[in-house]
Amino acid sequence: MGFVLVAGAIVSEVIGTLALRASYGLSRLGPSVLVVVGYAAAFVMLAQALKTLNVGPVYAIWSGVGTVGAFVGGVLLFDEPVKPATLIGIALVIIGVAVMYLGGMKH
């Protein structure tokens, strides 16, 4: 159940982050509400997941996968640029998350 909560927290955080971009500095009500709801849901689910999972690897997964999700969402929804250095950075994030997971999760 912990991993399901982490997945939900990731999705909620990415939605909140993309809504933050769409809110134009929190000046649009709809996206601004989505920012608050997305981040609140993410933190509630993350807090519940941490009842049974280790904080270091879970935070690495949540923040790393969220970073990749926000990048992909920015490219798809806002036509943000994809540069070789960005792709290298994303690969390093994924590798870092994998190492944290392998090294610190409860088995």
C-alpha positions in Angstrom: 0.0 0.0 0.0 2.9 2.3 0.7 4.0 2.3 -2.9 0.5 3.0 -4.1 0.5 6.1 -1.9 3.9 7.2 -3.2 2.6 6.8 -6.8 -0.4 8.9 -5.9 1.8 11.5 -4.2 3.9 11.7 -7.3 1.0 12.2 -9.6 -0.5 14.8 -7.3 2.7 16.7 -7.1 3.3 16.7 -10.8 -0.3 18.0 -11.4 0.3 20.7 -8.8 3.6 21.7 -10.4 2.2 21.9 -13.9 -0.8 23.8 -12.6 1.6 26.2 -11.0 3.1 26.9 -14.4 -0.5 27.3 -15.8 -1.5 29.7 -13.0 0.6 32.6 -14.3 2.0 33.5 -10.9 -1.2 32.3 -9.1 -3.2 34.9 -10.9 -5.7 32.4 -12.5 -8.1 30.9 -10.0 -8.6 27.4 -11.5 -5.0 26.4 -11.8 -4.2 28.1 -8.5 -6.8 25.9 -6.7 -5.3 22.9 -8.5 -1.8 23.9 -7.2 -3.1 23.9 -3.6 -5.1 20.7 -3.9 -2.3 18.9 -5.8 0.4 19.7 -3.3 -1.9 19.1 -0.3 -2.9 15.7 -1.6 0.8 14.9 -2.4 1.9 15.7 1.2 -1.0 13.7 2.8 -0.2 10.6 0.7 3.5 11.0 1.2 3.0 11.3 5.0 0.9 8.1 5.0 3.4 6.2 2.9 6.2 7.1 5.4 4.4 5.2 8.1 5.7 2.0 6.5 8.5 3.0 4.2 12.0 4.5 4.7 12.1 8.3 4.3 15.4 8.6 2.2 14.5 6.3 -0.7 10.9 7.4 -0.7 11.8 11.1 -0.9 14.3 10.3 -3.6 11.6 8.4 -5.6 9.0 11.1 -5.0 11.2 14.1 -5.9 13.1 12.3 -8.7 10.1 10.8 -10.5 8.2 14.1 -9.9 11.1 16.0 -11.5 11.0 13.7 -14.5 7.2 14.0 -14.7 7.2 17.8 -14.5 9.9 17.9 -17.2 7.8 15.6 -19.5 4.6 17.6 -18.7 6.4 20.9 -19.4 7.5 19.6 -22.8 4.1 18.2 -23.7 1.8 20.9 -22.3 3.9 24.0 -22.6 6.3 23.2 -25.5 9.3 23.7 -23.3 12.6 22.9 -24.9 14.5 19.6 -24.7 18.2 20.0 -24.8 20.9 17.3 -24.6 22.1 18.6 -21.3 18.6 18.3 -19.9 18.3 14.7 -21.1 21.6 13.9 -19.4 20.3 15.5 -16.2 17.1 13.5 -16.4 19.1 10.3 -16.8 21.2 11.2 -13.8 18.1 11.7 -11.7 16.7 8.3 -12.8 20.1 6.6 -11.9 20.2 8.4 -8.6 16.6 7.3 -7.7 17.5 3.7 -8.6 20.6 3.7 -6.4 18.7 5.2 -3.5 15.9 2.6 -3.9 18.3 -0.3 -4.1 20.3 0.9 -1.2 17.7 2.0 1.3 14.3 0.3 0.9 12.9 -2.2 3.4 12.8 -5.6 1.8 
